[in-house]
């Protein structure tokens, strides 16, 4: 997967606002944190991280690490999944 991502839409699910990204391979991606929040985990990022570690052989090919611009104007390393 490439890191050339474009924010294509933001949708609201209940109280959760999710950003959907698109890459040049026509994949749609969501952040690890957003998936964890949507699944209502108490600690979304760490819960998703544990799931990924347990199923690395399956999830490595469905994920990409990139830097995304945050609301504070800084870029942070972020894991996204197709």
N, C-alpha and C positions, 0 to 999 in steps of 0.2 A: 504494500500500500504506500502511496505517496503522501507527503505532508501538505500538499497544495489543497487546502480546504477552503470552502466558501460557505458562509452561513446562508442557508436558503430560506429558512422560516423559523419562527418561534411560535410554538403552540402552547396553550394552557390546558393542563389536565388537572381538574380540581383546583387546588391552590398552587400547583407546581407549574412553573414556566420552563419549557424544554426547548433548547436550541437544536435544530437539525442542521447538520453540515453535509456537504456534498463534495466528493473528491473527483479527480479526473477519470477514475474508473467507474463512475456513476454509482458508487456506493453511498448510502445514507448512513451517517454516523451520529451517535449520541455520546456524551461524556459518561465516564464511569460513575461520577457523582450523581448525575441526573437519573441514570438507571437505578442506582441504589435508592434514591429518593422516591422514585416511582414505585419501587417495590416496598416502600415504607420501612426500610431498615433504620434502626436507631442510629447507627454509625455507617452511613451509606458508602463512603469511600473505602473504609477499612473492610467492611463486609464484602464489597465487590472484589477487593484485593485478595481476600482469603479464598473466595470462590475461584478467582482466576488462578491462584497458586495451585489449588486442588485439581483444576482442569486445564492446566497450562497447555497440554498437548492439543486440546481442542480450541482454546480461546486465543492463543498466540496469533494464529492466522486471521483472527477476526478483530484484532485490535491494532491500534497504531498510537505511538507516543509523539506528541507534537507540542508546540508552544502556542497557547491561545491568549489573546489580549483580554485582560480582566477589566472590570468596571473601574478599578483603581488606576488604569492606564499602563499597568505592567503586564509583561508576558509571563505565564506560568506553564511549566511542563504539565501536560494533561493527557490522560489516556482516554481514547475514544474507541467505541465498538461499532461494528456494522450490524 
